[in-house]
Amino acid sequence: MNDPPTTTTTTTPLLRCDICRLTLSDSNTLESHFMGKKHQKAVRSVDLRAQQEGKAVYLTRLGALKLPEVHSYMSTFGTVVNMQVGEHKDIPGRLHHIIVEFENEEVVSVILSKDMREKHKVEVPGSDPLRFQAIKIFERKFKERARSPSPPVCSGVSHDQVRLRLALLGDCEEQLEELVNLTHLNKEEVQQRVDICKNIQKTFSRSQFSRCTVYPFGSSINGLGFPGCDLDIYLELGPPKEISSNPTSLLNNIPVSMTEQQKVRAAMKLLKEIPQCARLNPILAARVPILKFVHRPSGIHCDVSFKNRASVRNTEFIRFCTETDNRVKPLMVAVRYLARHYGLAGGGGGLKMSNYALTMMVIVYLQQLEQPLLFTVLELQAVAGLEDDLNNNWNCNFCQDFTRPRGLPANQSTTLQLLSDFLQFYSQLDLATVVLCPLLGKVIPRTVFLSTTSTQAIFPSIPFFLGPTGLQTDKPMCLQDPFELTHNVCRNLPEKAVRNLVSHLREAAEVVTSCLVQETRPVGGLVNLFSMEVKVEEEVVKADNVQSLLKELEVAKRGFFMNNIKIPLNKKYLGWFCETVQKSDGGDDLVGDVHHGDHGDSHLLLDCGAHLVEVVLGDCLKMIEQEADIESFADDDFVNTDQIDVKTVLTEQNVKKVNDDQKVPQVKNSSQVEGSDDVDGSECVEVKLEATSPDLADQSLKRSGSENSAKAPSKKARLHPAPVYRAGVGWTVWSQVWVGRRKLGTIIEKGDLGTLEWETRISAKVMEGEVRMSEPEVAFKVHLLTR
């Protein structure tokens, strides 16, 4: 058999990667792709044995050869569909080996044949005189490797056993006590968690972080943990020692001042070396970056955080509450177990609230009673001689001596009565209109936050916690953290989850209330709580609900709003918009219209919505605004959004970002407008935005005017004003600014940057080095709708 060509060939090889499902544009991108992290991650996610066995070869002794030369040579035998690159550990910049995968098995047979095995030579580029590198090629073999055994499943609470044991008791108070006994952590489980913390302490003390301190917190420590619960750990690394001169040290090149993300990565490097730590998973993009792992011997799931000790102080406060009165712990355990059984709480995320939030609900209830069972946080912080313990400028200290604050009044309620009253209290409370405040031990109407003066009167000597980056009171439920006052611990809980919670509490209240009286007590007592049939409340459709608004819109235009985003705009922001943006553009001053409800309201809202779209999509995300009459397109030119996979890029968070950077007043919902008597939000209107995706290959778009907008109704007709529609502007996306954006956000420090400037820098970093495409990635339109 003739030797394959060893010099340059006139045939251009096909540049493919079947794993990533793409064809590379030229040989310049070859090396960057196959050695890039995305390709390597894709390789790890496939079954290589099933895909490559019999169709791949292993190349080594590559000398100074680069990937393009090797690819060009191997392409003379057949189509290369994947390459896995191994770099030389001792010689930086050189290749140690390459695994080359071909389209079919016949190519591999030719390459490995006896006639060819010792004849593989590749031209060394730039050599003078001409030289060839003799490379070694072997069959790609797969070793049988025994997988490490999976960690055991950490034993939890047996619900069947709980029901059986409770059913044997006839007294409901005894049932509550038995529930505590059945669900508490035993000595062995507590010791396991202590040992994990000690081992982590030892591991880090032998590294550059010899002054590291481990603080367990959460359910394992506060006395409310169930068997099998996670172990939460706060790791205070302390300043690292001088960097070792050993080049193999795991923690070389660690900066003296580290971000939380850097701490997570450093901790992961250390814990990887411990056989007892399995399934390490860094969560870098969370509000509090954490490192998750499973303790292999026990199966306990551990979450390690590095932010601050506020979580430790929260745990100490909850434990203090459980020890203040012997009725508090059984009440908390009963509520937490009930919520766990129905999937209402337990890890947070989705439709579940966190156990911490649920516990705080119990604490607020016990604080606001006429004869409270618990001290407020403010009372515990006001004890004479108590020093502040500042975490992120918030005082997290409190007196833990029961005798020093004022005495609590006597409360004769039984634990069962407290449970019944707790369930009735929250099932009848409109959570969407109040703030639960454990600092003051009060349930405060959200209308109080309309005025800075009234807020400061209620929170004397407390740092101001409202504003654009402050407490998020526009959420379906607002539960203020007792120490970090800008933190709403229920900020991620959707409205559906709140309705689900309230519906279950209402049904449970009926069961427990019936158990208070012997004559009405059902058979089994509190066991009946675990067999409730709960009908969740239906969502109340408001006048400003999108679906209600669309019913009044022309049928032909309703399809534009299949996907939509709702943006609240308050009078402060609109006033700033009129004074700053419209005047600079030479527009009329419409501030008066905002306050007097003239027909200019609707046009002002649409102008403001269009401005926000332009700032976020254009300035921040670098999309391109089009320049032709958008109304010239027929309905057939538009694609139904259900048929395309395009995410709308403008969200309520983007509006907040704009407000942050523009230094404009921002209030998060209509009930927060200072000095407004319209608590129902009649003076605060909303803009609906929706992105569709037309085919804009040979067409360009232009912002249209608002001539087709319906006339705004007068003030007297404000209850049901007509919808006002404006066809918005067209946009094209030329860069995939969403790719890797979250990861870059953890790398590019925000610092003192405004949010808009920060997001713009992330976009610029994503686009760095990109080649401009001949056609846009995405083309779409944004339509505007208001009342």
C-alpha positions in Angstrom: 0.0 0.0 0.0 1.3 3.4 -0.9 2.3 5.8 1.8 -0.1 8.6 2.5 1.0 12.1 1.4 3.3 13.7 3.9 3.5 17.1 2.4 0.8 19.7 1.8 -2.3 18.7 0.0 -4.5 20.8 -2.2 -7.7 19.3 -0.8 -9.2 21.3 2.1 -10.3 18.9 4.8 -13.8 19.2 6.2 -13.6 20.8 9.7 -16.3 19.1 11.8 -17.1 18.3 15.4 -19.9 15.8 15.8 -20.1 16.0 19.5 -20.7 19.8 19.5 -22.7 19.4 16.2 -21.0 22.2 14.3 -18.8 22.8 11.2 -15.8 25.0 11.9 -15.4 28.0 9.6 -11.6 27.7 9.1 -8.4 26.1 10.4 -7.8 29.1 12.6 -10.7 28.1 14.9 -9.7 24.5 15.0 -7.3 24.6 17.9 -9.4 27.1 20.0 -12.5 24.8 19.6 -11.0 21.4 20.4 -9.0 22.8 23.3 -11.8 24.9 24.6 -13.8 24.3 27.8 -17.1 24.0 26.0 -15.9 21.2 23.8 -14.3 19.4 26.7 -17.5 19.7 28.8 -19.5 18.3 25.9 -17.0 15.3 25.7 -17.6 14.6 29.3 -21.3 14.5 28.9 -21.4 11.7 26.3 -20.8 8.0 26.4 -17.4 7.9 24.7 -17.1 4.2 24.7 -20.4 3.7 22.8 -19.5 6.5 20.4 -15.8 6.0 19.7 -15.0 2.3 20.1 -13.6 1.0 16.8 -13.7 4.5 15.2 -10.9 6.3 17.1 -7.1 6.2 17.4 -4.6 7.4 20.0 -1.7 9.6 18.7 1.4 10.4 20.7 5.1 11.5 20.3 3.9 14.6 18.6 7.0 16.8 19.2 6.4 20.4 18.2 3.4 19.7 16.0 0.2 21.7 16.4 -3.4 20.7 16.1 -4.0 22.0 12.6 -1.1 20.0 11.1 -2.2 16.8 12.8 -5.8 17.4 11.7 -4.7 18.0 8.1 -2.6 14.8 8.1 -5.3 12.6 9.6 -7.9 14.0 7.2 -6.1 12.4 4.3 -7.4 9.0 5.6 -11.0 10.1 6.2 -13.4 12.6 7.7 -12.4 13.6 11.3 -15.5 14.2 13.5 -13.9 14.7 16.9 -10.6 15.3 18.6 -9.6 15.1 22.3 -6.4 16.9 23.2 -4.0 16.1 26.0 -1.4 18.8 26.8 2.1 18.0 27.9 2.4 18.5 31.6 6.2 19.0 31.6 6.5 21.1 28.5 4.0 24.0 28.3 2.5 24.6 24.9 3.2 21.2 23.6 0.8 18.3 22.9 1.2 15.0 24.7 -1.5 13.1 22.9 -4.6 13.4 20.7 -7.5 11.1 20.4 -8.9 11.3 16.8 -12.4 10.0 16.0 -13.4 9.2 12.4 -16.7 8.8 10.7 -16.4 5.1 10.2 -14.4 2.1 11.3 -12.8 1.3 7.9 -10.5 4.3 8.2 -9.1 3.1 11.5 -8.3 -0.3 10.0 -6.2 1.3 7.3 -4.3 3.6 9.7 -3.5 0.7 12.1 -2.6 -1.8 9.4 0.9 -3.4 9.5 2.0 -1.7 6.3 1.2 1.8 7.7 1.9 1.5 11.5 5.5 2.6 11.3 5.1 5.1 8.4 3.1 7.9 9.9 5.1 11.1 9.5 3.8 14.7 9.6 5.6 17.7 8.1 6.9 20.1 10.8 5.8 23.6 9.7 8.5 26.2 9.2 11.3 23.7 9.2 14.3 24.5 7.0 15.5 22.1 5.7 12.2 20.3 5.5 11.7 17.9 8.4 9.0 15.3 9.4 7.8 14.2 12.8 7.4 10.5 13.1 4.3 10.0 15.3 3.0 6.9 17.0 -0.6 5.8 16.5 -2.3 3.1 18.6 -5.8 1.7 18.9 -8.1 3.7 21.2 -8.7 1.4 24.1 -11.1 1.7 27.0 -10.2 0.4 30.4 -12.8 -1.3 32.6 -12.9 0.9 35.7 -14.9 0.1 38.8 -17.0 3.0 39.8 -16.7 4.4 43.3 -19.6 3.2 45.4 -22.4 5.8 45.7 -22.8 7.3 49.2 -25.5 5.6 51.2 -28.9 7.3 51.5 -29.1 9.2 54.7 -32.0 7.8 56.7 -34.8 10.2 57.3 -38.2 10.3 59.1 -40.5 7.4 58.5 -43.9 9.0 58.0 -45.7 5.7 58.4 -44.1 5.3 61.8 -45.1 8.8 62.8 -48.7 8.3 61.8 -48.8 4.9 63.7 -47.3 6.3 66.9 -49.5 9.4 66.9 -52.6 7.3 66.3 -51.9 5.4 69.5 -52.3 8.5 71.5 -55.7 10.0 72.4 -54.6 13.4 73.6 -53.6 16.0 71.0 -51.1 17.7 73.4 -49.4 14.3 73.8 -49.4 13.9 70.1 -47.5 17.1 69.6 -44.9 16.0 72.2 -44.5 12.6 70.6 -44.0 14.3 67.2 -41.0 16.2 68.6 -39.6 12.9 70.0 -40.0 11.1 66.7 -38.4 13.7 64.5 -35.5 15.1 66.5 -31.8 14.3 65.7 -30.4 11.5 68.0 -27.0 11.6 69.6 -25.4 9.6 66.8 -26.7 11.9 64.0 -25.5 14.9 65.9 -22.1 13.4 66.5 -21.8 12.6 62.7 -22.3 16.3 61.9 -19.8 17.4 64.6 -17.2 15.0 63.1 -17.7 16.4 59.6 -17.0 19.9 60.9 -13.9 18.7 62.8 -12.5 16.9 59.7 -13.1 20.0 57.5 -11.3 22.1 60.1 -8.3 19.7 60.2 -8.1 19.6 56.4 -8.0 23.4 56.0 -5.7 23.9 59.0 -3.0 21.8 57.1 -3.3 24.1 54.1 -2.6 27.8 53.5 -5.8 28.5 55.5 -4.5 27.4 58.9 -6.6 30.1 60.6 -9.8 28.7 59.2 -12.9 28.4 61.5 -15.9 26.2 60.8 -19.3 27.3 62.0 -22.2 24.9 61.5 -25.7 26.5 61.3 -29.2 25.8 60.2 -31.5 22.9 61.2 -28.7 20.7 62.5 -27.9 23.3 65.1 -31.1 25.2 65.9 -32.8 22.2 67.5 -35.4 21.8 64.7 -33.6 19.4 62.4 -35.2 16.2 61.2 -33.2 13.0 60.7 -31.5 13.2 57.3 -31.5 17.0 57.1 -28.7 18.8 55.4 -25.6 20.1 57.2 -25.1 23.9 56.6 -21.5 25.2 57.2 -20.1 28.7 57.2 -16.4 28.6 56.5 -14.4 31.6 57.7 -11.1 31.0 55.9 -9.2 33.9 57.4 -6.1 35.3 55.7 -4.0 32.7 53.8 -0.4 32.1 54.8 2.4 33.0 52.5 2.2 31.1 49.2 4.2 27.9 49.2 7.2 27.7 46.9 6.2 24.2 46.0 5.0 24.3 42.4 2.5 21.5 43.0 0.7 23.3 45.8 -3.0 23.2 45.3 -3.5 26.8 46.4 -0.7 28.6 44.6 -1.6 32.0 43.0 -4.5 32.6 45.5 -5.0 36.3 46.0 -4.8 37.8 49.5 -8.3 39.2 49.2 -10.7 36.7 47.8 -14.2 36.9 46.4 -16.8 34.3 47.5 -16.5 32.6 44.2 -12.8 32.3 44.6 -13.2 30.9 48.0 -15.6 28.2 46.7 -13.1 27.2 44.0 -10.2 27.1 46.6 -12.3 25.0 49.0 -13.2 22.6 46.2 -9.6 22.0 45.4 -8.9 21.0 49.0 -12.1 18.9 49.5 -11.4 17.0 46.2 -8.4 15.4 48.0 -10.6 14.0 50.8 -12.1 10.5 49.9 -15.0 11.1 52.2 -16.3 14.0 50.2 -18.3 12.9 47.1 -20.2 14.7 44.4 -18.7 18.1 44.9 -20.8 20.7 43.1 -19.9 24.5 43.2 -22.9 26.8 42.9 -21.2 30.1 41.9 -24.0 32.2 40.5 -26.3 32.0 43.6 -27.0 35.1 45.8 -24.7 33.3 48.3 -22.2 31.1 46.4 -21.9 27.7 48.0 -20.1 24.4 47.6 -22.2 21.3 47.8 -20.9 17.8 48.6 -22.1 14.5 50.1 -20.3 12.9 53.1 -19.6 9.5 51.7 -19.7 7.4 55.0 -23.0 8.8 56.3 -24.8 10.1 53.1 -25.3 13.6 54.8 -25.6 16.4 52.2 -23.5 19.4 53.1 -23.6 23.0 51.9 -20.6 25.2 52.6 -20.9 29.0 52.3 -18.4 31.8 52.7 -20.4 35.0 52.8 -20.6 36.1 56.4 -21.7 35.0 59.9 -25.2 36.4 59.6 -26.6 32.9 58.9 -24.8 31.7 62.1 -26.5 34.5 64.1 -29.8 33.7 62.6 -29.4 30.1 63.8 -28.5 31.3 67.3 -31.6 33.5 67.4 -33.9 30.6 66.4 -32.4 28.3 69.0 -32.7 31.1 71.6 -36.5 31.3 70.7 -37.0 27.5 71.1 -35.4 27.8 74.6 -37.4 30.8 75.7 -40.7 28.8 76.2 -41.2 25.1 76.2 -44.2 25.5 73.9 -42.2 27.1 71.1 -40.3 24.1 69.9 -43.3 21.7 69.6 -45.2 24.4 67.7 -42.3 25.0 65.2 -41.8 21.2 64.7 -45.5 20.7 64.0 -45.7 23.5 61.5 -42.4 22.4 59.8 -43.4 18.8 59.6 -46.8 19.6 58.2 -45.3 21.8 55.5 -42.7 19.2 54.7 -45.4 16.5 54.3 -47.3 18.6 51.7 -44.2 19.9 50.0 -44.7 23.5 51.1 -41.3 24.0 52.5 -37.9 22.2 52.7 -35.1 23.5 50.5 -36.5 26.5 48.9 -36.9 27.0 45.2 -39.9 26.5 43.0 -43.1 26.4 44.9 -41.3 25.6 48.2 -40.4 28.2 50.8 -37.3 27.7 52.9 -37.6 26.2 56.4 -35.9 29.3 57.7 -38.8 31.5 56.3 -41.4 29.2 57.7 -39.7 29.3 61.1 -39.7 33.1 61.0 -43.4 33.1 60.3 -43.9 31.2 63.6 -41.6 33.7 65.4 -43.5 36.7 64.1 -46.8 35.2 65.1 -45.6 34.5 68.7 -44.1 38.0 68.9 -47.2 39.9 67.9 -49.6 38.2 70.4 -51.3 40.3 73.0 -49.3 38.2 75.5 -46.3 37.5 73.4 -44.2 34.4 74.0 -41.1 35.7 72.4 -39.0 38.9 72.6 -38.6 41.1 69.5 -35.2 41.4 68.1 -35.2 45.1 68.8 -35.8 44.4 72.5 -33.0 42.0 72.6 -30.6 44.5 70.9 -31.6 47.3 73.2 -30.3 45.7 76.4 -27.8 47.9 78.1 -24.1 47.1 77.7 -24.6 45.0 74.6 -22.0 45.6 71.9 -22.8 45.6 68.2 -21.8 42.6 66.0 -21.7 44.1 62.5 -22.0 41.9 59.4 -22.2 43.9 56.2 -23.0 46.9 58.4 -26.0 45.2 60.0 -26.1 44.6 63.7 -26.5 40.8 64.2 -26.0 40.8 68.0 -28.8 40.2 70.5 -28.9 39.4 74.2 -29.1 35.7 75.0 -29.8 36.1 78.7 -33.5 35.6 79.3 -33.4 37.6 82.5 -32.1 40.9 81.1 -34.9 42.1 78.8 -38.3 43.1 80.2 -40.4 40.2 81.5 -42.9 38.8 79.1 -46.6 38.7 80.2 -48.1 35.4 81.2 -49.7 33.5 78.4 -51.8 30.5 79.4 -52.5 29.1 75.9 -51.7 25.5 75.3 -49.5 24.3 72.4 -52.5 23.0 70.6 -54.3 26.4 71.0 -51.2 28.2 69.7 -51.1 25.9 66.7 -54.8 26.5 65.9 -54.4 30.3 66.3 -51.2 30.3 64.1 -53.0 28.5 61.3 -56.0 30.8 61.5 -53.8 33.9 61.7 -52.0 33.3 58.5 -54.9 31.8 56.6 -56.9 35.0 57.2 -54.0 37.4 56.6 -53.6 39.1 53.2 -49.9 38.4 52.8 -49.7 40.5 49.6 -50.5 43.7 51.6 -48.2 43.4 54.6 -44.6 43.0 55.7 -43.8 40.4 58.4 -41.2 42.0 60.6 -39.4 39.9 63.4 -37.2 42.9 64.2 -40.3 44.7 65.7 -42.5 41.7 66.1 -45.2 43.2 64.0 -47.2 42.7 60.9 -46.9 46.1 59.1 -49.1 47.2 56.2 -47.1 47.8 53.1 -48.7 51.2 52.7 -46.6 52.4 55.6 -43.6 52.2 53.3 -45.1 54.9 51.0 -43.5 57.6 53.1 -39.9 57.8 54.2 -41.1 59.8 57.2 -43.5 57.1 58.4 -41.0 54.3 57.9 -38.3 56.1 59.9 -40.8 56.8 62.7 -41.6 53.0 62.9 -37.9 52.0 62.7 -36.1 54.5 64.9 -32.3 54.5 64.8 -32.3 51.8 62.1 -30.3 52.3 58.9 -32.6 53.1 56.0 -33.4 49.8 54.1 -35.7 50.8 51.3 -34.8 52.1 47.8 -33.9 50.4 44.5 -31.4 48.0 46.2 -33.3 47.7 49.5 -36.1 45.5 50.8 -38.2 44.0 48.0 -41.7 44.8 49.1 -43.3 44.2 45.7 -43.2 40.4 46.0 -46.2 38.2 46.7 -44.9 37.8 50.2 -42.5 40.0 52.2 -40.8 38.5 55.2 -38.0 40.8 56.4 -34.9 39.2 57.8 -34.5 40.0 61.5 -30.9 41.3 61.0 -30.2 42.0 57.3 -33.1 44.4 56.9 -32.8 44.7 53.1 -33.3 41.0 52.7 -36.8 39.6 51.9 -36.4 35.9 52.7 -39.5 35.1 50.6 -38.4 37.2 47.6 -38.3 34.2 45.2 -41.6 32.7 46.3 -44.1 33.0 43.5 -47.7 34.0 44.0 -48.9 30.5 43.2 -46.8 29.1 46.1 -48.3 31.7 48.5 -51.8 30.7 47.5 -50.9 27.1 47.9 -49.5 27.7 51.4 -52.5 29.7 52.5 -55.0 27.1 51.2 -53.2 24.4 53.2 -53.1 26.5 56.4 -56.8 27.2 56.1 -57.6 23.5 55.8 -55.3 22.6 58.6 -56.8 25.3 60.8 -60.2 23.6 60.5 -58.7 20.2 61.6 -56.8 21.6 64.6 -59.7 23.8 65.7 -62.0 20.8 65.8 -59.4 19.0 68.0 -59.7 21.8 70.7 -63.1 20.5 71.9 -63.6 16.9 73.0 -67.1 16.7 71.3 -65.8 17.7 67.9 -62.5 16.0 68.0 -62.2 13.6 65.0 -60.9 10.0 65.5 -57.1 10.0 65.4 -56.8 13.7 66.4 -54.0 15.4 64.7 -53.3 12.4 62.4 -56.1 13.9 60.3 -53.7 16.7 59.3 -51.9 14.2 57.0 -54.9 13.2 55.0 -56.4 16.6 54.0 -57.8 17.2 50.6 -56.8 20.8 49.8 -58.3 22.9 47.1 -55.9 25.6 46.2 -57.4 29.1 45.7 -57.8 30.2 42.2 -55.8 33.3 41.1 -57.8 36.5 41.3 -58.0 38.1 37.8 -57.5 41.8 38.3 -58.5 44.6 35.9 -54.9 45.1 35.0 -54.3 41.4 34.4 -52.7 40.8 31.0 -55.3 38.3 30.0 -58.1 40.7 30.9 -56.4 43.5 28.9 -55.9 41.3 25.9 -59.6 40.4 25.7 -60.3 44.1 24.9 -57.6 44.2 22.2 -58.2 43.6 18.5 -58.0 39.9 17.8 -55.4 40.4 15.1 -53.0 41.9 17.7 -53.5 39.5 20.5 -51.0 37.0 19.1 -48.2 39.5 19.6 -48.6 39.1 23.3 -48.5 35.4 23.7 -45.3 35.9 25.6 -45.3 39.2 27.6 -43.5 41.1 30.4 -45.3 43.4 32.8 -43.4 46.5 33.9 -44.8 48.7 36.7 -44.0 52.4 36.2 -44.6 54.8 39.1 -45.1 58.5 39.1 -41.6 59.3 40.4 -40.0 57.5 37.5 -42.4 59.0 35.0 -41.7 62.5 36.4 -37.9 61.9 36.0 -38.5 60.6 32.4 -40.4 63.8 31.4 -37.9 66.1 33.0 -34.8 64.4 31.8 -35.3 62.3 28.7 -38.2 64.0 26.9 -36.9 67.5 27.5 -33.4 66.5 26.2 -35.2 65.0 23.1 -37.2 68.2 22.6 -40.4 66.5 23.6 -43.3 68.2 25.5 -43.4 68.2 29.2 -46.2 65.7 30.2 -45.6 65.7 34.0 -48.9 67.4 34.5 -50.6 64.7 32.6 -49.3 62.1 35.0 -50.7 63.8 38.0 -54.0 65.0 36.4 -54.9 61.9 34.4 -55.1 63.7 31.0 -55.2 61.8 27.7 -51.4 62.2 27.5 -50.9 59.5 30.1 -51.1 56.6 27.7 -48.6 58.2 25.2 -46.3 59.0 28.0 -46.3 55.4 29.2 -45.6 54.1 25.7 -42.8 56.6 25.3 -41.3 55.6 28.6 -41.6 51.9 27.8 -39.9 52.4 24.4 -37.1 54.3 26.1 -36.5 51.4 28.6 -36.4 48.9 25.7 -33.9 51.0 23.9 -31.6 51.4 26.9 -31.7 47.7 27.9 -31.6 46.1 24.5 -29.5 48.6 22.7 -27.1 50.2 25.2 -26.7 47.3 27.5 -27.2 44.1 25.4 -25.8 45.6 22.2 -28.7 44.7 19.9 -29.3 46.7 16.7 -32.4 48.8 16.2 -33.9 48.7 12.7 -34.8 51.6 10.4 -37.8 50.9 8.3 -41.6 51.3 8.8 -42.7 48.5 11.0 -46.3 48.9 9.9 -45.4 48.0 6.3 -45.3 44.3 7.2 -48.3 42.1 6.9 -49.3 39.7 9.7 -48.0 36.8 7.6 -44.4 38.2 8.1 -44.5 37.4 11.7 -43.7 34.0 13.3 -45.8 32.7 16.2 -43.5 32.9 19.3 -44.6 29.3 20.2 -42.7 28.1 17.2 -39.3 29.6 18.0 -36.9 29.2 20.8 -36.1 32.8 21.7 -36.2 34.2 25.2 -37.4 37.7 25.8 -34.4 39.6 27.1 -36.2 42.4 28.9 -37.4 41.7 32.4 -38.5 43.6 35.5 -35.0 43.2 36.8 -33.6 45.0 33.7 -35.9 48.0 34.5 -34.4 48.1 38.0 -30.9 48.0 36.5 -31.7 51.1 34.4 -33.1 52.9 37.4 -30.0 52.1 39.4 -27.7 53.5 36.8 -29.7 56.5 35.9 -30.0 57.5 39.5 -33.7 58.0 39.3 -36.2 57.3 42.0 -37.5 53.8 41.9 -40.4 52.4 43.8 -41.2 48.8 43.1 -45.0 48.8 43.0 -48.0 51.1 42.9 -48.6 51.0 46.6 -45.1 52.5 47.3 -45.6 55.9 45.6 -44.8 58.5 48.3 -47.6 60.8 49.1 -50.1 58.9 46.9 -53.6 58.3 48.2 -54.3 55.8 45.4 -53.4 52.6 47.2 -55.0 50.5 44.5 -52.5 51.9 42.0 -54.9 53.9 39.8 -52.2 56.5 39.3 -49.6 53.9 38.6 -49.9 52.2 35.3 -48.1 49.3 33.7 -46.6 48.6 30.3 -46.8 45.2 28.6 -44.0 44.3 26.3 -43.7 41.2 24.1 -41.1 40.0 21.7 -41.9 38.2 18.5 -39.6 37.0 15.8 -40.2 38.1 12.2 -38.0 37.0 9.3 -35.9 40.1 8.7 -33.3 38.7 6.2 -34.1 41.3 3.6 -36.2 43.7 5.5 -35.4 46.5 8.0 -37.6 48.0 10.6 -38.3 51.5 11.9 -39.9 52.8 15.0 -43.4 53.8 14.3 -45.3 56.6 15.9 -48.3 56.3 18.2 -50.9 57.5 15.7 -52.7 54.2 16.0 -53.0 54.4 19.7 -56.5 54.6 21.1 -57.5 57.8 22.8 -56.8 57.7 26.5 -60.0 57.7 28.7 -60.8 60.5 31.0 -60.1 60.4 34.8 -63.8 59.4 35.5 -63.4 56.3 33.4 -60.2 55.1 35.1 -61.8 51.9 36.5 -61.7 50.2 33.1 -59.8 52.4 30.6 -59.4 51.1 27.1 -56.1 49.4 26.1 -53.7 51.5 24.1 -51.4 49.6 21.6 -48.3 50.7 19.8 -46.3 48.7 17.4 -42.8 48.9 18.7 -39.4 48.8 17.2 -37.6 45.9 15.5 -34.3 44.6 16.8 -31.7 42.2 15.5 -29.2 40.2 17.6 -25.7 39.9 16.1 -23.9 38.5 19.1 -24.9 35.7 21.5 -24.5 38.0 24.5 -26.4 35.5 26.7 -23.7 32.7 26.3 -21.6 32.4 29.5 -23.2 35.6 30.9 -23.9 34.2 34.4 -20.3 32.9 34.7 -18.8 36.2 33.6 -20.9 38.0 36.1 -19.0 36.0 38.8 -15.7 37.0 37.3 -16.2 40.7 36.5 -16.6 42.4 39.9 -19.4 44.9 40.1 -17.8 47.0 42.9 -19.0 50.7 42.6 -20.3 50.3 39.0 -23.9 51.0 38.3 -25.8 47.9 37.2 -26.2 49.1 33.6 -22.5 49.8 33.3 -21.7 46.4 34.8 -24.0 44.5 32.5 -22.6 46.5 29.5 -19.1 45.4 30.4 -20.3 41.8 30.6 -21.8 42.2 27.1 -18.5 43.7 25.8 -16.5 40.8 27.3 -18.8 38.2 25.7 -18.4 39.9 22.3 -14.6 40.2 22.7 -12.9 38.7 19.7 -16.1 37.7 17.9 -16.3 37.7 14.1 -19.3 39.6 12.7 -21.8 37.2 11.2 -23.3 37.8 7.7 -26.8 37.4 9.1 -28.3 38.1 12.6 -28.7 35.4 15.1 -32.2 36.5 16.0 -34.7 39.1 14.7 -37.7 40.2 16.7 -40.2 43.0 17.4 -41.2 44.5 20.7 -44.9 45.6 21.0 -46.2 48.0 23.7 -49.5 47.9 25.4 -51.0 49.9 28.3 -54.3 51.3 29.5 
